[in-house]
Structure formats: C-alpha cells, structure tokens
Amino acid sequence: MSEYLFDTGSELGHHHLDQLGKLLDAPTTWRLRTLGLRPDLRCLELGAGSGSIANWLAARTREVVAVDIDTTQLQDVAPGVQVHRHDLRDGLPVDGPFDLIHARLLLLHLPERGTGGCLLHHNLNEQAEPLLLAAGATPAELTRYRALMLDPRFRAWFYELLYTNARKPA
C-alpha cells in the first residue's frame, strides 16, 4: 500500500474531509439524484473519505462498497455500507458488477490518472458550474475553468481554488 499525501486520519484530516463535505456534498447529491437512484442498485464509492456520500447512497440503494486508502474516518457508516481499506491502484478489493460508481476528487490524487481523469473532471464540471454561475462566473470564465480542469498542473492549486470562490490564487 502506498503512502497517501493527505493524512485524513488526523484531526486536521477530519476537518479537511468535513469542509470538503460541506462544500461538495450538496452538488454531489444533486447530481446523483438526477441519475434516478433505485433501491435495487449496488454502488461503488471510490475514495470514500468521511463516508458522507456512501451513507447518503446507502439510504437510497441496496448496497454500497466504500473504498479508501485510509478508512480512519469511515467508522460510523450506515447499514448497507461495506468499508474496504485499499489502494485502488492495486485494483478493486471486491468483484463487480456495480450499477453506480462514484469517485469525487479521487483521480486528482493519482498521478497515473491519465485519461480517466477526464471523466472525473467532466463530472466535477457538471457539479461545479451551477455553483460558479450562481457566484457570478461569466461564460468566458467557465470556458477557462473547463480548460483548467483538464490541465494536469491544475491540481497544484485545486484546493486553494475551491476555497477562494473559484478564482485562481494570485
């Protein structure tokens, strides 16, 4: 198992995950609702973090497999959530198939993400764009944002961007 850059098992890591949840859970659950979740679905949550989305999915689906390299914050999960401590670069810890696979921000942490990162970036764009428009972003700024989401150097300032109202830090 490789070392993870962010120590989510610490108090600071707990705060980090809590703040990400406050920022991203609402647009994430909005997007997931638009997919038409059903009680018979089997879901895979990659990079489960604090478990907020895994727990939300568990209340609406049959089963959720939550996978993270550090499961310290995944202690209080809902019935129907299976937690696996695992490095996804080594494959999946359980067999599919899955009806829904959710990975929020996970691929940003993997240097070998390659073209798979485009799927994450596309989904994050869909979740972020309504928030950015509501905050006053212009169509030109959204076009630039989409381009930045595909730039591998983007992750170097990604978190600071999110915490500065979607403006690139000076």
Secondary structure, 3 states (H helix, E strand, C coil): CCCCCCCCCCHHHHHHHHHHHHHHHHHHHHHHHHCCCCCCCEEEEECCCCCHHHHHHHCCCCEEEEEECCCCCCCCCCCCEEEEECCHHHCCCCCCCCCEEEECCHHHHCCCCCCHHHHHHHHHHHHHHHHHHHCCCCHHHHHHHHHHHCCHHHHHCHHHHHCCCCCCCC
